[in-house]
Amino acid sequence: GEPLYLMTQDIMQGAGLPAYEISNHARPGAECRHNLTYWRGGEYLGIGPGAHGRLNTPSGWQAHHRIHNPAKWMEMVKTEGHGTAKQTPISAADRRDEAVLSGLRLQQGISATNFKKACGLDLKTAFNPRTVDILVKGGFLELENDGIKVTDEGRLRLDAVIEKLLND
């Protein structure tokens, strides 16, 4: 796994397609704006069968899930004007976890501004400071003026870094 991943990074970098996310590469300026919205904790609307979305409403963040079956979805759109199967509130804690799970995948990491928009929490106080210190001293996380990101070593162990950060 790890040698192949590192070789892929080198090949893509050499081809002028650096990683901007743990498994996505693009020429600078040609990154997928659609996916960046997810990874930065932004709002998105799911419309078609099986789609899902995250919207920040006056009553807080909501998860939207559309009916998966296309025929049932279409029938509901005709009769109800939408194909929503369910809409559920998302807690600040769950939004924090989503922001970390997706944001640390990005080469640039998580900005404090995007994190605040995503979950309403301050990035500097959202995690156990002792855990953050351990991850920084271990060479897995970097703190920057406006955010937090994983190092190259942290990227190779991203699942473990996220697990520690969210559960300590």
C-alpha positions as CSV (number, residue, x, y, z in Angstrom):
1,G,0.0,0.0,0.0
2,E,2.3,2.7,1.2
3,P,5.1,2.4,-1.4
4,L,2.5,2.4,-4.2
5,Y,0.8,5.5,-2.8
6,L,4.2,7.3,-2.6
7,M,5.1,6.2,-6.1
8,T,1.7,7.5,-7.3
9,Q,2.3,10.9,-5.6
10,D,5.8,11.2,-7.3
11,I,4.5,10.2,-10.7
12,M,1.5,12.6,-10.6
13,Q,3.7,15.5,-9.2
14,G,6.2,14.9,-12.0
15,A,3.3,15.1,-14.5
16,G,2.3,18.5,-13.2
17,L,-0.7,17.1,-11.3
18,P,0.0,17.6,-7.6
19,A,-2.3,16.2,-5.0
20,Y,-4.8,18.7,-3.6
21,E,-6.6,16.0,-1.7
22,I,-5.4,12.6,-0.5
23,S,-6.6,10.8,-3.6
24,N,-7.2,13.5,-6.1
25,H,-4.7,15.3,-8.3
26,A,-5.1,18.2,-10.7
27,R,-3.2,20.9,-12.4
28,P,-3.1,24.0,-10.2
29,G,-6.3,25.9,-10.7
30,A,-8.2,22.9,-12.2
31,E,-9.2,21.3,-8.9
32,C,-12.8,20.0,-8.7
33,R,-14.8,22.8,-7.1
34,H,-17.8,20.5,-6.6
35,N,-15.7,18.1,-4.3
36,L,-13.9,21.0,-2.6
37,T,-17.3,22.1,-1.3
38,Y,-17.8,18.8,0.5
39,W,-14.2,18.7,1.8
40,R,-14.4,22.3,3.1
41,G,-17.6,21.6,5.0
42,G,-19.8,23.8,2.7
43,E,-23.5,23.5,1.9
44,Y,-24.7,21.4,-1.0
45,L,-28.1,20.3,-2.3
46,G,-28.8,16.8,-3.4
47,I,-31.7,16.7,-5.9
48,G,-32.0,13.4,-7.8
49,P,-32.7,9.8,-6.7
50,G,-30.4,8.7,-3.9
51,A,-28.9,12.2,-3.5
52,H,-28.0,13.7,-0.2
53,G,-27.2,17.2,0.9
54,R,-26.2,19.4,3.8
55,L,-27.9,22.8,4.3
56,N,-27.4,25.3,7.0
57,T,-30.9,26.5,7.8
58,P,-32.1,29.1,10.4
59,S,-32.7,26.1,12.8
60,G,-29.2,24.7,12.2
61,W,-27.5,22.2,9.9
62,Q,-29.8,19.7,8.2
63,A,-29.0,16.4,6.4
64,H,-31.3,15.8,3.4
65,H,-31.7,12.3,1.9
66,R,-33.6,11.7,-1.3
67,I,-35.5,8.5,-2.2
68,H,-33.2,6.0,-3.8
69,N,-35.6,4.2,-6.1
70,P,-35.9,6.4,-9.3
71,A,-39.5,5.4,-10.0
72,K,-40.6,6.1,-6.4
73,W,-38.6,9.4,-6.4
74,M,-40.3,10.5,-9.6
75,E,-43.7,9.6,-8.3
76,M,-43.1,11.6,-5.1
77,V,-41.8,14.6,-7.1
78,K,-45.1,14.5,-9.1
79,T,-47.3,14.2,-6.1
80,E,-45.4,16.1,-3.4
81,G,-43.2,18.4,-5.4
82,H,-40.0,16.8,-4.0
83,G,-38.3,13.4,-3.5
84,T,-37.1,13.9,0.0
85,A,-37.0,10.6,2.0
86,K,-35.9,12.3,5.2
87,Q,-34.4,15.5,6.7
88,T,-32.6,15.3,10.0
89,P,-30.7,17.9,12.1
90,I,-27.0,17.5,12.5
91,S,-25.4,18.4,15.8
92,A,-22.4,20.7,16.1
93,A,-20.4,17.6,17.3
94,D,-21.4,15.6,14.2
95,R,-20.6,18.6,11.9
96,R,-17.2,18.9,13.7
97,D,-16.5,15.2,12.9
98,E,-17.6,15.6,9.3
99,A,-15.4,18.7,8.9
100,V,-12.4,16.8,10.2
101,L,-13.0,13.6,8.2
102,S,-13.2,15.5,5.0
103,G,-11.1,18.6,5.7
104,L,-7.9,16.7,6.7
105,R,-8.0,14.9,3.4
106,L,-7.1,18.2,1.7
107,Q,-3.4,19.2,1.1
108,Q,-4.2,22.6,2.6
109,G,-6.0,21.1,5.5
110,I,-8.8,22.9,7.4
111,S,-9.0,26.6,7.7
112,A,-10.3,28.1,10.9
113,T,-12.8,30.1,8.9
114,N,-14.3,27.1,7.0
115,F,-14.3,25.1,10.2
116,K,-16.3,27.8,12.0
117,K,-18.8,28.0,9.1
118,A,-19.1,24.2,9.0
119,C,-19.8,23.5,12.7
120,G,-19.9,26.8,14.6
121,L,-16.8,25.8,16.7
122,D,-13.5,27.5,17.1
123,L,-10.8,25.3,15.6
124,K,-8.3,26.1,18.4
125,T,-10.6,24.8,21.1
126,A,-12.6,22.0,19.3
127,F,-10.1,19.3,20.3
128,N,-8.2,18.0,23.3
129,P,-5.1,20.3,23.4
130,R,-2.9,17.4,24.8
131,T,-3.9,15.2,21.8
132,V,-3.2,18.0,19.3
133,D,0.2,18.5,21.0
134,I,1.0,14.8,20.8
135,L,0.1,14.7,17.1
136,V,2.1,17.8,16.3
137,K,5.2,16.6,18.2
138,G,4.9,13.2,16.6
139,G,5.1,14.9,13.2
140,F,1.6,14.0,12.0
141,L,-0.2,17.4,12.3
142,E,0.8,21.0,11.6
143,L,-0.8,24.0,13.1
144,E,-0.8,27.1,11.0
145,N,-2.1,30.7,11.6
146,D,-5.4,29.9,10.0
147,G,-5.8,26.2,10.4
148,I,-4.6,22.7,10.8
149,K,-3.4,20.1,8.4
150,V,-1.7,16.7,8.3
151,T,1.9,16.3,7.4
152,D,3.2,13.9,4.8
153,E,3.6,11.3,7.6
154,G,0.2,12.1,8.9
155,R,-1.3,11.6,5.4
156,L,0.1,8.1,5.4
157,R,-1.7,7.4,8.7
158,L,-4.7,9.6,8.2
159,D,-7.4,7.2,9.6
160,A,-5.4,6.9,12.8
161,V,-4.7,10.6,13.1
162,I,-8.4,11.4,12.6
163,E,-9.4,8.7,15.1
164,K,-7.1,10.1,17.8
165,L,-8.1,13.7,17.1
166,L,-11.8,13.1,17.3
167,N,-11.9,10.5,20.2
168,D,-9.3,11.7,22.7
